[in-house]
Amino acid sequence: MKTLYLCAAGNPEAVRLAQIINQAQPRWDRMVLLDDDPKKHGQSILGVEIVGGFSLLADADPSSSEVCNLVARSATARWAARNKIASYGLPFASLIHPATDETGVEIVGDLIVYQDGMLGALASIAEGAAIFMGGAVGHEAKLGRCCIVGPHAVLNGRVDVGDGVYTGANATILPDITVGAFATIGAGTVVMKNVPPGATVLGVPGKIVFALSPKMLQAREEQLLARAMA
């Protein structure tokens, strides 16, 4: 029996996506939700039960199980959750809507693409990324590990986005822009200039309202590692 473990119970849209994929081409005999919040245990989302915390992955059989990281409130939380999940040694599953055109796209590892997500030709997408409804990654763009592209956000052609970047709903990154690792692009923002690592950009045109120093960036990476090991 093939089991899909959906990790985090805060996103019913992801549960529906997994069900749509399985209806189009059956891959799993069973789906279960895991969440580290004990108050959610025993509940269900769209008929999928929340059976316990992430620690239950320790008892799963890697030969007959797959896991998907649904954490998406922030890219840093998604990064930490993925590292924690990976420590259990299970293969990650991609959830890509059946209508998505993947022709000419380099996908490295697992990826989530919701309905109406768009992937441009020759785009390169690293493991753990998530592209929400109507999000677009332009041609020849690069998207780093555990990035989140919010609903209807647009990353135009040849954009280079580092690891752990969060791009909010309806934001736009203009062509040929570079966005450094762990930057945050606010909802509705239009990015017209390169963004340094760890910066937060808001507005039209986008302006840096917060920037992390190299020391603060190192502290964030150490914090993410500690959260993954907890």
C-alpha positions, 0 to 999 in steps of 0.5 A: 500500500502506497502512502502519502504523508502530507506534513502540516494541516494549515492548507486545505488547498494542498490537500485538494491538489493531492486528491486531484493529482491522485484522481488523474493518475493514481499514485497513492492508496492512502493519504494522511495528514501530520501536524505538530499541533496536538490540538489538530490531531483527530480532525480531518481536512477534505476527508483526510485525517490528521493522525499525529505529529511529524514524528510518526514519519519515523515509523513509515516505510521508505519503500512504500511511502512518500512525504510532502511539505505543506508548510507555506506561511513563510519560506524560512518556516518551509525551509526548517520544516523540510529539513526536519522532514528530510531527517526521517529519510523518506522520499519527497513527492511533487504535487504538480497540477495535471494541467501544468505544462512542464515542457523545457523546465528543469525541476530539481527535486520536489515541487508544488504547483497549484492550479493555473501556475505557470512555468516558463521554458528553460526555467530552473526550479530547485527542491522544495519550492511552491508556486501557488494559484496563478503564480508564474515563473518566467522563461529562463528564470531560476528559483532556489530551494524552498522558495514560495511564489504567492497567488498571482505573483509573477517572476518575469524572464531571467529572474534569479531568485535565491534560496528561501525567498518569499514572494507575496500575492500579486507581487511582480519581479521585473526581468533580469532582477536578482533576489538574494537568499531569504529575502521577502517580497511583500504582497503587491510589490513591484521589484525593479532593482536587485534585492540583497539577501535577507531584505524585505521589499514593499511598495510600488516601486519596491523599496527595501524597508528592512535588511539583514546584516551578514551577522544576522543572516548567519544567526538566521541560518543557525536558527533554521538548523536548530529548528530542523533538529528539534 
